[in-house]
Amino acid sequence: MSHLPDSHDTAPVKPSLWALSPLLVFFLLYLVISVAVQDFYAVPVTVAFTAAAVWAVLITRGKSMAERVDLFSSGVANRNILMMIWIFVLAGAFAQSARDMGAIDATVQLTLRLLPDNLLLASVFIASCFISLSVGTSVGTIVALAPVAVGLAEATQASTGMMTAIVVGGAFFGDNLSFISDTTIAATRTQGCAMRDKFRANVKVVFPAALLALACYVLLGWHVQSPPMGDAPIEWMKVFPYLLVLVTALAGIHVMAVLTLGLLATGLVGVGMGYFSFMAWFRSMGAGMTGMGELIIVTLLAGGVLALIRYNGGIAYIIGKITSHIRGRRGAEFSIAALVSMANLCTANNTIAIITIAIITVGPIAKEISDKFHIPPRRSASILDTFSCLVQGIIPYGAQMLMAAGIAQVSPLMIMEYLYYPLILGVCSIAAIALAPGRTRRHRKS
C-alpha cells in the first residue's frame, strides 16, 4: 500500500517550465474553446480541470503511478481546500433554504424600497466594500451578499453576471485593506512592517481604483428600473435570517459559524412561521448542498493539480525567471508583483499564495529584493497583498469566483466580463509602480 507523501516528497525539484503545462491544458480547453464557439457553457469546468489533472499526473517524473496519485491527493487534502469545501456545503444549504422560505425575495424587496433605482448598482458595490472591510474576508462577503445580488438582478432585469461581479469586486476591496484580513497579516509579517503602514501605502492605490469603479457603476446603473413595489408590507421575519448573517459577519465571527447560525435561523423561522415544513427544510438543505457539487469537484481537482505543479518545479521556474533580470527599483517592484501574481495563478488562492508560497519562497525573496533596492517594507507588503487580491479576482478557477458563480448559477466567465474593480485596481497598481519616483542604484555594501 502506498504512503502519503511527506514534506520531503513534496519538495519542489529543479525549475521546470513544463510543470506549468497543466494550466495551459485547462486554459485551452475551457477558455479558448468557449470563446471560439461563443458559448461559455460549451466546456464544463469540471471536464477541463479533470483533463488538466490527468495531464499533471502523467507528466510527473521519478515516481510510480501510485506515488503520483498520492502527491495529487495530498494537494486535494490541503487544509485550506477542505475548509473551503465545508464553507461551500454550508453556503449551498443556507442559500437554498433561505430562498425557499422567501428570505431572499423579502430582502430584495426591502433593498429596492430603501435604495433609489439609479444608485442600486453603486449601493451594492459600497455595501460589498464596507462588509469586506469589516470582516476581512472576500469569501464571507460573497456568501452574505451574492444571493441578494442575484435576486436584485432578477427583479430589475439587470445582468446576473454584472450584479454578481459587483459583489466580487467589492469583496476584494476589503480583503486587500482590512486589518483582520489573512492576506494583510501574512504580507506584513513576511515583510516586517506594521499593518497601519501597509494600510497607508495601500489606500493611495486602492481608494482611487474604488472611486473609479464606483463611477462606472453609477453610470451603468443610471437607467436601472425596479418593478413597482406597491404597498405590500415588509416581511421582517423572512428578512431576519439574512440580517443575522450580515450582523454576525460584521461582528467578525468565523464564516462557518455565520453560515450555521443563518441555516438554523431559516429552519426556526421557516418552520415556526409556517413558510415550509420541517421535511421541506431538510430537502432545501439537501438541494443546496447538491447544487454545490460542481464547485466542490473543481476545488478538489484544482488543489491536486496545483500540488503537482509545485512538486514538478513550476513555482521555482517562475521565481527564477522573474528575479534573474532585475534592474533598478521599478524593476524590483514589478518583480515582486509578478512573483506573487504567478504564485497566485498557480495556487488559485490568495491566502495560499502569500502564506504557503510567500513565507517559503516569495516572501523572503521579496524581502531580499526590497532591501537591496531600498524599497520600504510597507511598499513591498502593499504590492504583495494588492497583486495577490487583484489576480485572485480575475481568474475563473479561484475559490471566490467559483463560489460566486455557484450561488448565481452562471459561468465564471459571465462574471469576469464585468469585473471592473479588479481591472481598474490592476491599472492603478501598475501605474503606481511605473510613475513613482524611482532610484536605480543598488544597495551598497558598507
C-alpha positions as CSV (number, residue, x, y, z in Angstrom):
1,M,0.0,0.0,0.0
2,S,1.4,3.4,-1.0
3,H,2.1,6.0,1.6
4,L,1.1,9.6,1.6
5,P,4.0,11.9,0.7
6,D,5.8,13.7,3.5
7,S,7.3,17.2,3.2
8,H,10.4,15.8,1.5
9,D,8.4,14.0,-1.1
10,T,6.5,17.2,-2.0
11,A,9.6,19.5,-2.0
12,P,9.9,21.1,-5.5
13,V,12.5,19.6,-7.8
14,K,14.5,21.6,-10.3
15,P,12.7,24.5,-12.0
16,S,10.7,23.4,-15.0
17,L,8.5,25.3,-17.5
18,W,6.9,22.0,-18.5
19,A,5.5,21.8,-15.0
20,L,3.1,24.6,-15.8
21,S,1.6,22.8,-18.8
22,P,-1.5,21.6,-16.8
23,L,-2.6,25.2,-16.6
24,L,-2.2,25.5,-20.3
25,V,-4.3,22.4,-20.8
26,F,-7.1,23.9,-18.7
27,F,-7.0,27.3,-20.4
28,L,-7.0,25.8,-23.9
29,L,-10.0,23.5,-23.1
30,Y,-12.0,25.9,-21.0
31,L,-11.3,29.5,-22.2
32,V,-10.2,29.1,-25.8
33,I,-12.9,26.7,-26.8
34,S,-15.6,28.6,-25.0
35,V,-14.5,31.9,-26.7
36,A,-14.1,30.2,-30.1
37,V,-17.7,28.8,-30.1
38,Q,-19.0,31.9,-28.2
39,D,-20.6,29.7,-25.6
40,F,-19.3,29.9,-22.0
41,Y,-21.2,26.7,-21.2
42,A,-19.7,24.6,-24.1
43,V,-17.0,23.1,-21.9
44,P,-17.9,22.2,-18.3
45,V,-15.2,23.5,-16.0
46,T,-15.1,20.1,-14.3
47,V,-14.1,18.4,-17.5
48,A,-11.4,21.0,-18.2
49,F,-9.9,20.5,-14.8
50,T,-10.1,16.8,-15.0
51,A,-8.1,16.8,-18.2
52,A,-5.6,19.1,-16.5
53,A,-5.4,16.8,-13.5
54,V,-4.8,13.7,-15.7
55,W,-2.1,15.6,-17.6
56,A,-0.4,16.8,-14.4
57,V,-0.2,13.2,-13.1
58,L,1.1,11.9,-16.5
59,I,4.0,14.4,-16.7
60,T,5.2,13.9,-13.2
61,R,8.5,12.0,-13.4
62,G,10.5,10.0,-10.9
63,K,7.5,8.5,-9.1
64,S,5.4,5.4,-9.6
65,M,1.8,5.9,-10.6
66,A,0.6,5.2,-7.1
67,E,3.1,7.8,-5.7
68,R,1.9,10.4,-8.3
69,V,-1.7,9.9,-7.2
70,D,-0.6,10.2,-3.6
71,L,1.0,13.6,-4.4
72,F,-2.1,14.7,-6.1
73,S,-4.2,13.5,-3.2
74,S,-2.0,15.4,-0.7
75,G,-2.9,18.6,-2.6
76,V,-6.6,17.7,-2.5
77,A,-6.4,17.1,1.3
78,N,-4.8,20.6,1.9
79,R,-6.5,22.1,5.0
80,N,-7.4,25.3,3.1
81,I,-9.1,23.3,0.4
82,L,-11.1,21.2,2.9
83,M,-12.1,24.4,4.8
84,M,-13.4,25.8,1.6
85,I,-15.4,22.6,1.0
86,W,-17.1,23.0,4.3
87,I,-17.9,26.6,3.5
88,F,-19.3,25.6,0.1
89,V,-21.6,23.0,1.7
90,L,-22.9,25.3,4.3
91,A,-23.3,28.2,1.9
92,G,-25.3,26.0,-0.5
93,A,-27.6,24.8,2.3
94,F,-28.2,28.3,3.6
95,A,-28.7,29.9,0.2
96,Q,-31.3,27.3,-0.9
97,S,-33.2,27.1,2.4
98,A,-33.3,30.9,2.6
99,R,-34.5,31.2,-0.9
100,D,-37.2,28.5,-0.4
101,M,-38.6,30.2,2.8
102,G,-38.7,33.5,1.0
103,A,-35.8,35.3,2.8
104,I,-34.1,36.3,-0.4
105,D,-37.2,37.7,-2.0
106,A,-38.1,39.7,1.1
107,T,-34.6,41.1,1.4
108,V,-34.7,42.1,-2.3
109,Q,-38.0,43.9,-1.8
110,L,-36.6,45.7,1.3
111,T,-33.5,46.8,-0.6
112,L,-35.5,48.0,-3.6
113,R,-37.7,50.0,-1.3
114,L,-34.9,51.7,0.6
115,L,-32.5,52.5,-2.3
116,P,-33.1,54.7,-5.4
117,D,-33.1,52.7,-8.6
118,N,-30.4,54.7,-10.4
119,L,-28.0,54.2,-7.5
120,L,-28.7,50.5,-7.0
121,L,-25.5,49.1,-8.6
122,A,-23.3,51.7,-6.8
123,S,-25.0,50.9,-3.5
124,V,-24.4,47.2,-3.9
125,F,-20.7,47.9,-4.5
126,I,-20.5,50.2,-1.5
127,A,-22.2,47.6,0.7
128,S,-19.8,44.9,-0.5
129,C,-16.7,47.1,0.1
130,F,-18.0,48.0,3.6
131,I,-18.8,44.4,4.7
132,S,-15.5,43.0,3.3
133,L,-13.5,45.8,5.1
134,S,-15.3,44.9,8.3
135,V,-15.0,41.2,8.2
136,G,-11.6,41.0,6.4
137,T,-12.6,38.1,4.1
138,S,-13.8,38.1,0.5
139,V,-15.4,34.7,0.9
140,G,-17.6,35.8,3.8
141,T,-18.7,38.9,1.8
142,I,-19.7,36.9,-1.2
143,V,-21.6,34.4,0.9
144,A,-23.5,37.2,2.5
145,L,-24.3,39.4,-0.5
146,A,-24.3,37.3,-3.6
147,P,-27.8,35.7,-3.1
148,V,-29.3,39.2,-2.6
149,A,-27.4,40.5,-5.7
150,V,-28.8,37.7,-7.8
151,G,-32.3,38.5,-6.5
152,L,-31.8,42.2,-7.4
153,A,-30.7,41.3,-10.9
154,E,-33.8,39.2,-11.4
155,A,-36.1,42.0,-10.0
156,T,-34.6,44.8,-12.1
157,Q,-33.8,42.8,-15.3
158,A,-30.1,43.6,-14.9
159,S,-27.4,41.1,-15.8
160,T,-26.9,38.5,-13.2
161,G,-23.2,38.3,-14.1
162,M,-22.8,42.0,-13.7
163,M,-24.6,42.2,-10.3
164,T,-22.5,39.2,-9.0
165,A,-19.3,40.8,-10.3
166,I,-20.1,44.0,-8.3
167,V,-20.2,41.9,-5.1
168,V,-17.0,40.1,-6.0
169,G,-15.1,43.3,-6.8
170,G,-16.2,44.9,-3.5
171,A,-15.3,41.8,-1.6
172,F,-11.6,42.1,-2.7
173,F,-11.6,45.8,-1.8
174,G,-11.8,44.8,1.9
175,D,-9.8,41.7,1.6
176,N,-6.9,43.9,0.4
177,L,-7.3,46.7,3.1
178,S,-8.8,45.2,6.2
179,F,-6.6,44.9,9.3
180,I,-8.0,41.5,10.1
181,S,-7.6,40.1,6.5
182,D,-5.4,37.0,6.4
183,T,-3.6,38.3,3.4
184,T,-2.8,41.6,5.1
185,I,-1.5,39.8,8.2
186,A,0.7,37.4,6.1
187,A,2.1,40.2,3.8
188,T,3.0,42.5,6.7
189,R,4.7,39.6,8.7
190,T,6.8,38.4,5.7
191,Q,7.9,42.0,5.0
192,G,8.4,43.1,8.6
193,C,6.2,46.2,8.7
194,A,3.3,47.5,10.8
195,M,-0.3,47.0,9.4
196,R,-1.1,50.7,9.7
197,D,2.0,51.5,7.5
198,K,0.9,48.9,4.9
199,F,-2.6,50.3,5.0
200,R,-1.4,53.9,4.3
201,A,0.6,52.6,1.4
202,N,-2.3,50.5,0.1
203,V,-5.0,53.1,0.3
204,K,-3.2,55.5,-2.0
205,V,-3.7,53.0,-4.8
206,V,-6.8,51.1,-3.8
207,F,-9.1,54.1,-2.9
208,P,-8.8,55.8,-6.3
209,A,-9.5,52.5,-8.0
210,A,-12.6,52.0,-5.9
211,L,-13.8,55.5,-6.7
212,L,-13.3,54.9,-10.5
213,A,-15.2,51.6,-10.2
214,L,-18.0,53.3,-8.3
215,A,-18.3,55.9,-11.0
216,C,-18.6,53.1,-13.6
217,Y,-21.4,51.5,-11.6
218,V,-23.2,54.8,-11.2
219,L,-23.2,55.3,-15.0
220,L,-24.2,51.7,-15.7
221,G,-27.0,51.8,-13.2
222,W,-28.4,55.2,-14.1
223,H,-31.2,53.7,-16.1
224,V,-31.9,50.7,-13.9
225,Q,-35.6,50.5,-13.0
226,S,-37.2,48.2,-10.5
227,P,-40.8,47.0,-10.7
228,P,-43.5,48.8,-8.7
229,M,-43.4,47.6,-5.1
230,G,-46.9,48.7,-4.1
231,D,-47.9,49.0,-0.5
232,A,-47.1,45.4,0.4
233,P,-45.7,45.2,4.0
234,I,-42.1,44.2,4.5
235,E,-42.0,40.6,5.9
236,W,-39.4,41.2,8.6
237,M,-39.4,37.7,9.9
238,K,-38.3,36.4,6.5
239,V,-35.6,39.0,6.4
240,F,-34.3,38.0,9.9
241,P,-32.1,35.1,8.8
242,Y,-30.4,37.3,6.3
243,L,-29.9,40.2,8.7
244,L,-28.5,37.7,11.2
245,V,-25.9,36.6,8.7
246,L,-24.9,40.2,7.9
247,V,-24.7,41.2,11.6
248,T,-22.7,38.2,12.7
249,A,-20.4,38.6,9.7
250,L,-19.8,42.2,10.5
251,A,-19.1,41.1,14.1
252,G,-16.1,39.2,12.9
253,I,-17.5,35.7,13.6
254,H,-16.0,32.9,11.6
255,V,-17.7,32.3,8.3
256,M,-18.6,28.7,9.2
257,A,-20.3,29.8,12.4
258,V,-22.1,32.6,10.5
259,L,-23.5,30.2,8.0
260,T,-24.5,27.7,10.6
261,L,-26.4,30.4,12.6
262,G,-28.1,31.5,9.3
263,L,-29.1,28.0,8.5
264,L,-30.6,27.4,11.9
265,A,-32.4,30.7,11.7
266,T,-34.0,29.7,8.4
267,G,-35.3,26.5,10.0
268,L,-36.6,28.1,13.1
269,V,-38.3,31.0,11.3
270,G,-39.4,29.0,8.3
271,V,-40.9,26.1,10.2
272,G,-42.1,28.1,13.1
273,M,-43.9,30.7,10.9
274,G,-45.2,28.0,8.6
275,Y,-43.3,29.1,5.5
276,F,-42.3,25.5,4.9
277,S,-42.4,22.2,6.7
278,F,-39.6,20.6,8.7
279,M,-39.0,18.0,5.9
280,A,-39.2,20.7,3.2
281,W,-36.4,22.5,5.1
282,F,-34.3,19.3,5.0
283,R,-35.0,18.9,1.3
284,S,-33.9,22.5,0.7
285,M,-30.7,22.0,2.5
286,G,-30.0,18.8,0.6
287,A,-30.7,20.5,-2.7
288,G,-28.4,23.4,-1.8
289,M,-25.6,21.1,-0.9
290,T,-26.0,19.1,-4.1
291,G,-26.0,22.3,-6.1
292,M,-22.5,23.0,-4.9
293,G,-21.3,19.7,-6.3
294,E,-19.5,21.1,-9.4
295,L,-17.9,23.8,-7.3
296,I,-16.6,21.2,-4.8
297,I,-15.3,18.9,-7.6
298,V,-13.4,21.8,-9.3
299,T,-11.9,22.9,-6.0
300,L,-10.6,19.4,-5.1
301,L,-9.2,18.9,-8.6
302,A,-7.5,22.3,-8.5
303,G,-5.8,21.5,-5.2
304,G,-4.4,18.3,-6.6
305,V,-3.2,19.9,-9.9
306,L,-1.5,22.8,-8.2
307,A,0.3,20.5,-5.7
308,L,1.8,18.6,-8.7
309,I,2.8,21.9,-10.3
310,R,4.7,22.9,-7.2
311,Y,6.3,19.5,-6.9
312,N,7.4,19.5,-10.5
313,G,9.2,22.8,-10.2
314,G,6.6,25.2,-11.8
315,I,6.8,27.7,-9.0
316,A,10.6,27.5,-8.8
317,Y,10.8,28.2,-12.6
318,I,8.6,31.3,-12.3
319,I,10.7,32.7,-9.4
320,G,14.0,32.0,-11.1
321,K,12.9,33.7,-14.4
322,I,11.3,36.8,-12.8
323,T,14.2,37.5,-10.4
324,S,17.0,37.0,-12.9
325,H,16.8,40.3,-14.8
326,I,16.1,43.0,-12.1
327,R,17.3,46.4,-13.0
328,G,16.6,49.2,-10.5
329,R,13.8,49.9,-8.1
330,R,11.0,49.9,-10.5
331,G,12.1,46.6,-11.9
332,A,12.4,45.2,-8.4
333,E,8.8,46.3,-7.5
334,F,7.5,44.8,-10.8
335,S,9.3,41.6,-10.0
336,I,7.7,41.4,-6.6
337,A,4.3,42.0,-8.2
338,A,5.0,39.3,-10.9
339,L,6.2,36.8,-8.3
340,V,3.1,36.9,-6.2
341,S,0.8,37.1,-9.3
342,M,2.3,34.0,-10.8
343,A,2.2,32.2,-7.5
344,N,-1.5,33.1,-7.2
345,L,-2.2,31.8,-10.7
346,C,-0.6,28.5,-9.6
347,T,-2.4,28.2,-6.3
348,A,-5.8,29.7,-7.1
349,N,-6.0,31.1,-3.6
350,N,-4.7,34.5,-2.5
351,T,-4.1,33.4,1.1
352,I,-2.1,30.3,0.0
353,A,-0.2,32.5,-2.5
354,I,1.2,34.7,0.3
355,I,1.3,32.3,3.2
356,T,2.2,28.8,1.8
357,I,4.3,30.1,-1.1
358,A,5.4,33.6,0.1
359,I,6.7,32.6,3.5
360,I,8.8,29.7,2.0
361,T,9.9,31.4,-1.2
362,V,8.2,34.7,-2.4
363,G,8.2,36.4,0.9
364,P,11.9,36.0,1.7
365,I,12.8,36.8,-1.9
366,A,10.6,39.9,-1.9
367,K,12.2,41.0,1.3
368,E,15.7,40.5,-0.1
369,I,14.8,42.4,-3.2
370,S,13.2,45.3,-1.3
371,D,16.3,45.6,1.0
372,K,18.7,45.5,-2.0
373,F,16.8,48.2,-3.9
374,H,15.7,50.3,-0.9
375,I,12.0,49.5,-1.2
376,P,10.3,50.3,2.1
377,P,8.7,47.2,3.8
378,R,5.3,48.9,3.7
379,R,5.7,49.2,0.0
380,S,6.7,45.6,-0.7
381,A,3.9,44.4,1.7
382,S,1.4,46.5,-0.2
383,I,2.5,45.1,-3.6
384,L,2.3,41.5,-2.3
385,D,-1.2,42.0,-1.0
386,T,-2.6,44.1,-3.8
387,F,-1.4,42.0,-6.7
388,S,-2.5,38.8,-4.9
389,C,-6.0,40.1,-4.5
390,L,-6.4,41.5,-8.0
391,V,-5.1,38.3,-9.6
392,Q,-7.4,36.2,-7.5
393,G,-10.3,38.5,-8.6
394,I,-9.9,37.7,-12.3
395,I,-9.0,34.0,-12.5
396,P,-12.0,31.8,-13.4
397,Y,-10.9,28.9,-11.1
398,G,-10.3,30.9,-7.9
399,A,-12.3,29.9,-4.9
400,Q,-14.2,33.2,-4.6
401,M,-15.1,33.2,-8.3
402,L,-16.3,29.6,-8.2
403,M,-18.4,30.3,-5.1
404,A,-20.0,33.4,-6.7
405,A,-20.7,31.5,-9.9
406,G,-22.2,28.6,-7.9
407,I,-24.5,30.9,-6.0
408,A,-25.5,32.9,-9.1
409,Q,-25.7,29.7,-11.3
410,V,-23.8,31.4,-14.1
411,S,-20.4,30.6,-15.7
412,P,-17.4,32.3,-14.1
413,L,-16.7,33.9,-17.5
414,M,-20.0,35.7,-17.3
415,I,-18.9,37.3,-14.1
416,M,-15.4,38.1,-15.4
417,E,-16.8,40.2,-18.1
418,Y,-18.0,42.8,-15.5
419,L,-15.1,42.7,-13.1
420,Y,-14.3,46.4,-13.3
421,Y,-12.8,46.9,-9.9
422,P,-10.0,44.3,-10.1
423,L,-9.1,45.5,-13.6
424,I,-9.1,49.2,-12.6
425,L,-7.0,48.2,-9.5
426,G,-4.6,46.5,-11.8
427,V,-4.1,49.5,-13.9
428,C,-3.7,51.8,-10.9
429,S,-1.3,49.4,-9.2
430,I,0.9,49.2,-12.4
431,A,0.8,53.0,-12.8
432,A,1.7,53.5,-9.2
433,I,4.9,51.4,-9.7
434,A,5.7,52.9,-13.2
435,L,5.1,56.5,-12.3
436,A,6.6,56.6,-8.8
437,P,9.9,58.4,-8.4
438,G,12.4,55.5,-8.5
439,R,16.0,55.1,-7.7
440,T,18.1,52.8,-9.9
441,R,21.0,52.5,-7.5
442,R,21.6,49.1,-5.9
443,H,22.3,48.6,-2.3
444,R,25.9,49.4,-1.5
445,K,27.8,47.2,0.9
446,S,29.5,49.1,3.7
